[in-house]
Amino acid sequence: MGFLSFIFGTKKRQVEEYMANGAVILDVRTQREWDSGHVENSVHIPLNELNNRVGEVKALNKPIIACCKSGVRSAKAAKFLNLNNIDAINGGGWVRIKNQL
């Protein structure tokens, strides 16, 4: 198993574990990106609005899988949520998550 396979395999298992525990998928892309396609039943809060809307995420009272286009913005979102005592992971790109479900 190569390094990338190991990394992506670990992320896949982590996403599966979170989903089994009732996680909510949080899409942090822009409205335009969201409108072009997204994971069904996911929650949409653009990254630039997350600071002002963190209460909405807390109110979900569920673990969070953050996603975006490539994983960069969702990594920032997951880190921010963790700093706000919300159990969150970076799920990476939304298409990969959609295909995993």
DSSP file (Angstrom, degrees, kcal/mol; ACC not computed):
  #  RESIDUE AA STRUCTURE BP1 BP2  ACC     N-H-->O    O-->H-N    N-H-->O    O-->H-N    TCO  KAPPA ALPHA  PHI   PSI    X-CA   Y-CA   Z-CA
    1    1 A M              0   0    0      0, 0.0     2,-0.0     0, 0.0     0, 0.0   0.000 360.0 360.0 360.0 126.7    0.0    0.0    0.0
    2    2 A G     >  -     0   0    0      1,-0.1     4,-2.3     4,-0.0     5,-0.2  -0.251 360.0-103.3 -76.9 168.6    1.4    3.4   -1.0
    3    3 A F  H  > S+     0   0    0      1,-0.2     4,-2.6     2,-0.2     5,-0.2   0.918 120.9  47.6 -58.9 -47.6    1.5    6.4    1.1
    4    4 A L  H  > S+     0   0    0      1,-0.2     4,-3.0     2,-0.2     5,-0.3   0.892 110.9  51.7 -64.8 -38.6   -1.4    8.2   -0.6
    5    5 A S  H  > S+     0   0    0      2,-0.2     4,-2.3     1,-0.2    -1,-0.2   0.902 110.7  49.3 -62.1 -40.0   -3.5    5.0   -0.5
    6    6 A F  H  X S+     0   0    0     -4,-2.3     4,-2.2     2,-0.2    -2,-0.2   0.943 113.6  45.3 -63.3 -48.4   -2.8    4.8    3.3
    7    7 A I  H  X S+     0   0    0     -4,-2.6     4,-2.2     1,-0.2    -2,-0.2   0.951 118.1  41.6 -61.7 -51.3   -3.7    8.5    3.8
    8    8 A F  H  X S+     0   0    0     -4,-3.0     4,-2.3     1,-0.2    -1,-0.2   0.833 113.4  54.0 -70.0 -31.1   -6.9    8.3    1.7
    9    9 A G  H  X S+     0   0    0     -4,-2.3     4,-2.2    -5,-0.3    -1,-0.2   0.895 108.9  49.1 -66.0 -39.9   -7.8    4.9    3.2
   10   10 A T  H  X S+     0   0    0     -4,-2.2     4,-2.3     2,-0.2    -2,-0.2   0.918 111.5  48.6 -64.3 -44.6   -7.5    6.3    6.7
   11   11 A K  H  X S+     0   0    0     -4,-2.2     4,-2.7     2,-0.2     5,-0.2   0.908 110.1  52.5 -62.4 -41.9   -9.7    9.3    5.7
   12   12 A K  H  X S+     0   0    0     -4,-2.3     4,-2.5     1,-0.2    -1,-0.2   0.923 110.8  46.7 -60.8 -44.9  -12.3    7.0    4.2
   13   13 A R  H  X S+     0   0    0     -4,-2.2     4,-2.4     2,-0.2    -1,-0.2   0.885 111.8  51.4 -64.3 -38.4  -12.5    4.9    7.3
   14   14 A Q  H  X S+     0   0    0     -4,-2.3     4,-2.5     2,-0.2    -2,-0.2   0.921 110.7  47.5 -65.4 -44.0  -12.7    8.0    9.5
   15   15 A V  H  X S+     0   0    0     -4,-2.7     4,-2.7     2,-0.2    -2,-0.2   0.920 112.0  50.7 -62.4 -43.7  -15.6    9.4    7.4
   16   16 A E  H  X S+     0   0    0     -4,-2.5     4,-2.2    -5,-0.2    -2,-0.2   0.908 110.4  49.7 -60.1 -42.5  -17.3    6.0    7.5
   17   17 A E  H  X S+     0   0    0     -4,-2.4     4,-1.0     2,-0.2    -2,-0.2   0.921 112.0  47.3 -62.9 -45.2  -16.9    6.0   11.3
   18   18 A Y  H ><>S+     0   0    0     -4,-2.5     5,-2.0     1,-0.2     3,-0.7   0.915 111.2  51.1 -63.9 -42.6  -18.4    9.5   11.7
   19   19 A M  H ><5S+     0   0    0     -4,-2.7     3,-1.8     1,-0.3    -1,-0.2   0.899 106.1  55.1 -61.7 -40.2  -21.3    8.6    9.4
   20   20 A A  H 3<5S+     0   0    0     -4,-2.2    -1,-0.3     1,-0.3    -2,-0.2   0.757 105.7  54.3 -63.6 -23.4  -22.1    5.5   11.5
   21   21 A N  T <<5S-     0   0    0     -4,-1.0    -1,-0.3    -3,-0.7    -2,-0.2   0.156 127.8 -97.4 -97.4  17.5  -22.2    7.9   14.5
   22   22 A G  T < 5 +     0   0    0     -3,-1.8    -3,-0.2     1,-0.2    -2,-0.1   0.743  60.1 177.2  80.4  25.0  -24.8   10.1   12.8
   23   23 A A      < -     0   0    0     -5,-2.0     2,-0.4    -8,-0.1    41,-0.2  -0.180  24.0-132.7 -62.8 153.9  -22.5   12.8   11.5
   24   24 A V  E     -a   64   0A   0     39,-2.7    41,-2.7    18,-0.0     2,-0.6  -0.896  15.9-129.2-104.8 136.6  -23.8   15.8    9.5
   25   25 A I  E     -a   65   0A   0     -2,-0.4    18,-3.1    16,-0.2     2,-0.6  -0.787  21.6-161.5 -87.6 123.3  -21.9   16.7    6.3
   26   26 A L  E     -ab  66  43A   0     39,-2.6    41,-2.6    -2,-0.6     2,-0.6  -0.928   2.4-157.2-109.4 113.6  -21.2   20.5    6.3
   27   27 A D  E     -ab  67  44A   0     16,-3.3    18,-2.0    -2,-0.6    41,-0.2  -0.816  10.5-177.1 -93.2 120.0  -20.4   21.9    2.9
   28   28 A V        +     0   0    0     39,-2.7    19,-2.3    -2,-0.6    20,-0.2   0.165  41.8 117.3-105.8  17.1  -18.3   25.1    3.3
   29   29 A R  S    S-     0   0    0     38,-0.2    -2,-0.0    17,-0.2    38,-0.0  -0.207  73.8 -82.8 -75.7 173.6  -18.1   26.0   -0.4
   30   30 A T     >  -     0   0    0     16,-0.1     4,-2.6     1,-0.1     5,-0.2  -0.227  40.6-105.5 -70.9 165.8  -19.6   29.2   -1.9
   31   31 A Q  H  > S+     0   0    0      1,-0.2     4,-2.8     2,-0.2     5,-0.2   0.905 121.8  53.3 -59.7 -42.0  -23.2   29.4   -2.9
   32   32 A R  H  > S+     0   0    0      2,-0.2     4,-1.1     1,-0.2    -1,-0.2   0.915 110.6  46.1 -61.1 -43.7  -22.3   29.2   -6.6
   33   33 A E  H >4 S+     0   0    0      2,-0.2     3,-0.6     1,-0.2     4,-0.4   0.929 112.9  50.5 -63.9 -44.8  -20.4   25.9   -6.0
   34   34 A W  H >< S+     0   0    0     -4,-2.6     3,-1.8     1,-0.2    -2,-0.2   0.919 106.8  54.5 -57.5 -46.0  -23.2   24.5   -3.8
   35   35 A D  H 3< S+     0   0    0     -4,-2.8    -1,-0.2     1,-0.3    -2,-0.2   0.765 101.4  59.4 -62.9 -25.1  -25.7   25.3   -6.5
   36   36 A S  T << S-     0   0    0     -4,-1.1    -1,-0.3    -3,-0.6    -2,-0.2   0.558 129.0 -46.4 -81.6  -7.0  -23.7   23.4   -9.1
   37   37 A G    <   +     0   0    0     -3,-1.8    -1,-0.3    -4,-0.4     2,-0.3  -0.524  60.7 175.1 148.0 146.8  -24.0   20.2   -7.0
   38   38 A H        -     0   0    0     -2,-0.2     2,-0.3    -3,-0.1     3,-0.0  -0.971  43.3 -73.7-162.0 170.3  -23.7   18.9   -3.4
   39   39 A V    >   -     0   0    0     -2,-0.3     3,-1.9     1,-0.1   -12,-0.1  -0.595  59.4-105.5 -74.5 130.0  -24.2   15.9   -1.2
   40   40 A E  T 3  S+     0   0    0     -2,-0.3     3,-0.1     1,-0.3    -1,-0.1  -0.289 101.9  11.9 -57.6 138.1  -27.8   15.2   -0.5
   41   41 A N  T 3  S+     0   0    0      1,-0.2    -1,-0.3   -17,-0.0   -16,-0.2   0.555  94.7 138.2  69.0  11.4  -29.0   16.2    3.0
   42   42 A S    <   -     0   0    0     -3,-1.9     2,-0.4   -18,-0.1    -1,-0.2  -0.449  54.6-118.7 -80.5 161.7  -25.8   18.1    3.7
   43   43 A V  E     -b   26   0A   0    -18,-3.1   -16,-3.3    -2,-0.1     2,-0.6  -0.832  22.2-144.8-100.4 137.8  -25.8   21.5    5.4
   44   44 A H  E     +b   27   0A   0     -2,-0.4   -16,-0.2   -18,-0.2   -18,-0.1  -0.910  33.9 148.6-111.8 115.6  -24.4   24.5    3.6
   45   45 A I        -     0   0    0    -18,-2.0     5,-0.1    -2,-0.6    -2,-0.1  -0.888  43.0-130.0-138.2 108.0  -22.6   27.2    5.4
   46   46 A P    >>  -     0   0    0      0, 0.0     3,-2.4     0, 0.0     4,-0.8  -0.245  22.9-116.4 -57.0 145.5  -19.9   28.9    3.3
   47   47 A L  H >> S+     0   0    0    -19,-2.3     3,-1.0     1,-0.3     4,-0.5   0.858 114.4  58.5 -52.5 -40.3  -16.5   29.1    5.1
   48   48 A N  H 34 S+     0   0    0      1,-0.2    -1,-0.3   -20,-0.2     4,-0.1   0.592 110.7  43.7 -71.2  -7.1  -16.6   32.9    5.2
   49   49 A E  H <> S+     0   0    0     -3,-2.4     4,-1.1     2,-0.1     3,-0.5   0.479  87.6  92.4-106.9  -7.9  -19.9   32.8    7.2
   50   50 A L  H XX S+     0   0    0     -3,-1.0     4,-0.6    -4,-0.8     3,-0.5   0.864  79.4  57.1 -60.9 -40.6  -19.0   30.0    9.6
   51   51 A N  H >< S+     0   0    0     -4,-0.5     3,-0.6     1,-0.2    -1,-0.2   0.905 112.9  41.1 -57.0 -42.7  -17.7   32.3   12.3
   52   52 A N  H 34 S+     0   0    0     -3,-0.5    -1,-0.2     1,-0.2    -2,-0.2   0.636 121.2  42.8 -80.5 -14.3  -21.1   34.1   12.5
   53   53 A R  H XX S+     0   0    0     -4,-1.1     3,-1.3    -3,-0.5     4,-1.1   0.191  72.4 113.7-118.2  15.6  -23.1   30.9   12.2
   54   54 A V  H <X S+     0   0    0     -4,-0.6     4,-2.5    -3,-0.6     5,-0.2   0.804  72.1  65.3 -59.9 -28.9  -21.2   28.5   14.5
   55   55 A G  H 3> S+     0   0    0      1,-0.2     4,-2.3     2,-0.2    -1,-0.3   0.855  96.5  56.0 -60.9 -35.4  -24.3   28.4   16.7
   56   56 A E  H <> S+     0   0    0     -3,-1.3     4,-0.7     2,-0.2    -1,-0.2   0.888 108.7  46.8 -63.0 -39.1  -26.2   26.7   14.0
   57   57 A V  H >X S+     0   0    0     -4,-1.1     3,-0.8     1,-0.2     4,-0.6   0.916 111.4  50.5 -70.5 -42.8  -23.6   24.0   13.8
   58   58 A K  H >< S+     0   0    0     -4,-2.5     3,-1.3     1,-0.2    -2,-0.2   0.889 104.3  59.7 -60.0 -38.6  -23.6   23.6   17.6
   59   59 A A  H 3< S+     0   0    0     -4,-2.3    -1,-0.2     1,-0.3    -2,-0.2   0.736  92.1  66.9 -64.7 -22.7  -27.4   23.3   17.6
   60   60 A L  H << S-     0   0    0     -3,-0.8    -1,-0.3    -4,-0.7    -2,-0.2   0.832  87.0-157.9 -64.9 -31.0  -27.1   20.3   15.4
   61   61 A N    <<  +     0   0    0     -3,-1.3    -3,-0.1    -4,-0.6    -2,-0.1   0.878  51.8 107.8  52.9  44.4  -25.5   18.5   18.3
   62   62 A K  S    S-     0   0    0     -5,-0.4    -1,-0.2    25,-0.0   -39,-0.1  -0.956  79.7 -87.8-141.5 157.9  -23.9   15.9   16.0
   63   63 A P        -     0   0    0      0, 0.0   -39,-2.7     0, 0.0     2,-0.4  -0.361  47.8-135.2 -63.4 153.4  -20.4   15.2   14.8
   64   64 A I  E     -ac  24  88A   0     23,-2.8    25,-2.1   -41,-0.2     2,-0.6  -0.920  18.0-164.0-120.1 137.5  -19.5   17.1   11.7
   65   65 A I  E     -ac  25  89A   0    -41,-2.7   -39,-2.6    -2,-0.4     2,-0.3  -0.956  21.9-154.1-114.1 107.4  -17.8   16.1    8.4
   66   66 A A  E     +ac  26  90A   0     23,-2.8    25,-3.1    -2,-0.6    26,-0.6  -0.606  18.2 175.7 -82.6 140.7  -16.6   19.3    6.7
   67   67 A C  E     +ac  27  92A   0    -41,-2.6   -39,-2.7    -2,-0.3   -38,-0.2  -0.966  12.4 155.8-141.5 159.5  -16.3   19.2    2.9
   68   68 A C  E     - c   0  93A   0     24,-1.8    26,-2.8    -2,-0.3    27,-0.3  -0.568  61.4 -65.0-150.5-144.5  -15.4   21.6    0.1
   69   69 A K  S    S+     0   0    0     24,-0.2    26,-0.3    -2,-0.2    24,-0.1   0.911 122.8   0.2 -84.9 -46.6  -14.0   21.2   -3.4
   70   70 A S  S    S-     0   0    0     22,-0.1    23,-0.5    23,-0.1    -1,-0.0   0.615 101.3 -99.0-120.5 -18.9  -10.5   20.0   -2.6
   71   71 A G  S  > S+     0   0    0     21,-0.4     4,-1.2     0, 0.0    21,-0.2   0.297  95.6 101.2 114.7  -8.4  -10.2   19.8    1.2
   72   72 A V  H  > S+     0   0    0      2,-0.2     4,-1.6     1,-0.1     5,-0.1   0.961  88.2  38.1 -74.2 -52.2   -8.4   23.0    1.9
   73   73 A R  H  > S+     0   0    0      1,-0.2     4,-2.5     2,-0.2    -1,-0.1   0.877 115.4  54.3 -67.3 -36.5  -11.4   25.1    3.1
   74   74 A S  H  > S+     0   0    0      1,-0.2     4,-2.7     2,-0.2    -1,-0.2   0.829 104.2  55.3 -68.5 -29.5  -12.9   22.1    4.9
   75   75 A A  H  X S+     0   0    0     -4,-1.2     4,-2.2     2,-0.2    -1,-0.2   0.919 109.7  46.5 -65.0 -42.6   -9.6   21.6    6.8
   76   76 A K  H  X S+     0   0    0     -4,-1.6     4,-2.4     2,-0.2    -2,-0.2   0.911 113.1  49.9 -63.5 -42.3   -9.9   25.2    8.0
   77   77 A A  H  X S+     0   0    0     -4,-2.5     4,-2.9     2,-0.2     5,-0.2   0.930 110.3  49.0 -63.0 -46.4  -13.6   24.7    8.9
   78   78 A A  H  X S+     0   0    0     -4,-2.7     4,-2.6     1,-0.2    -1,-0.2   0.910 111.9  49.1 -61.4 -42.6  -12.9   21.5   10.9
   79   79 A K  H  X S+     0   0    0     -4,-2.2     4,-2.1     2,-0.2    -1,-0.2   0.932 112.3  48.0 -62.4 -45.6  -10.1   23.2   12.8
   80   80 A F  H  X S+     0   0    0     -4,-2.4     4,-0.8     2,-0.2    -2,-0.2   0.920 112.6  48.8 -60.5 -45.3  -12.3   26.2   13.6
   81   81 A L  H ><>S+     0   0    0     -4,-2.9     5,-2.2     1,-0.2     3,-0.8   0.910 109.4  51.8 -63.6 -42.2  -15.1   23.9   14.7
   82   82 A N  H ><5S+     0   0    0     -4,-2.6     3,-1.7     1,-0.3    -1,-0.2   0.900 106.0  54.7 -60.0 -40.2  -12.8   21.9   16.9
   83   83 A L  H 3<5S+     0   0    0     -4,-2.1    -1,-0.3     1,-0.3    -2,-0.2   0.715 106.6  53.4 -65.3 -19.6  -11.6   25.1   18.6
   84   84 A N  T <<5S-     0   0    0     -4,-0.8    -1,-0.3    -3,-0.8    -2,-0.2   0.022 125.7-102.2-103.2  25.0  -15.3   25.8   19.3
   85   85 A N  T < 5S+     0   0    0     -3,-1.7     2,-0.5     1,-0.2    -3,-0.2   0.819  78.9 135.2  60.7  36.2  -15.7   22.4   21.0
   86   86 A I      < -     0   0    0     -5,-2.2     2,-0.8    -8,-0.1    -1,-0.2  -0.968  60.5-123.2-114.2 128.8  -17.5   20.8   18.1
   87   87 A D        +     0   0    0     -2,-0.5   -23,-2.8    -3,-0.1     2,-0.3  -0.600  53.0 153.9 -72.0 107.2  -16.4   17.3   17.1
   88   88 A A  E     -c   64   0A   0     -2,-0.8     2,-0.3   -25,-0.2   -23,-0.2  -0.985  27.0-169.0-141.6 147.3  -15.5   17.8   13.4
   89   89 A I  E     -c   65   0A   0    -25,-2.1   -23,-2.8    -2,-0.3     2,-0.8  -0.906  32.9-108.2-128.6 161.0  -13.2   16.2   10.8
   90   90 A N  E     -c   66   0A   0     -2,-0.3   -23,-0.2   -25,-0.2   -15,-0.1  -0.818  29.5-178.3 -88.2 111.3  -12.0   17.3    7.4
   91   91 A G  E     -     0   0A   0    -25,-3.1     2,-0.3    -2,-0.8   -24,-0.2   0.609  30.0-145.9 -84.8 -12.5  -13.8   15.0    4.9
   92   92 A G  E     +c   67   0A   0    -26,-0.6   -24,-1.8   -21,-0.2   -21,-0.4  -0.602  57.4  17.0  86.8-144.7  -12.1   16.6    1.9
   93   93 A G  E  >  -c   68   0A   0    -23,-0.5     4,-1.7    -2,-0.3   -24,-0.2  -0.392  65.7-135.1 -70.9 139.6  -13.7   17.0   -1.4
   94   94 A W  H  > S+     0   0    0    -26,-2.8     4,-2.9     1,-0.2     5,-0.2   0.826 102.4  58.4 -65.5 -33.2  -17.5   16.7   -1.6
   95   95 A V  H  > S+     0   0    0    -27,-0.3     4,-2.4   -26,-0.3    -1,-0.2   0.913 105.6  49.7 -64.8 -41.0  -17.5   14.5   -4.7
   96   96 A R  H  > S+     0   0    0     -3,-0.2     4,-1.2     2,-0.2    -1,-0.2   0.913 112.7  47.0 -63.2 -42.1  -15.4   11.9   -2.9
   97   97 A I  H  X S+     0   0    0     -4,-1.7     4,-1.4     2,-0.2     3,-0.5   0.932 110.6  52.4 -64.8 -45.1  -17.7   11.9    0.0
   98   98 A K  H  < S+     0   0    0     -4,-2.9     3,-0.4     1,-0.3    -2,-0.2   0.909 110.8  47.5 -57.4 -42.8  -20.7   11.7   -2.2
   99   99 A N  H  < S+     0   0    0     -4,-2.4    -1,-0.3     1,-0.2    -2,-0.2   0.736 108.8  55.9 -70.7 -21.9  -19.2    8.7   -4.0
  100  100 A Q  H  <        0   0    0     -4,-1.2    -1,-0.2    -3,-0.5    -2,-0.2   0.747 360.0 360.0 -81.4 -25.0  -18.4    7.1   -0.6
  101  101 A L     <        0   0    0     -4,-1.4    -1,-0.2    -3,-0.4    -2,-0.2   0.481 360.0 360.0 -77.5 360.0  -22.0    7.3    0.6
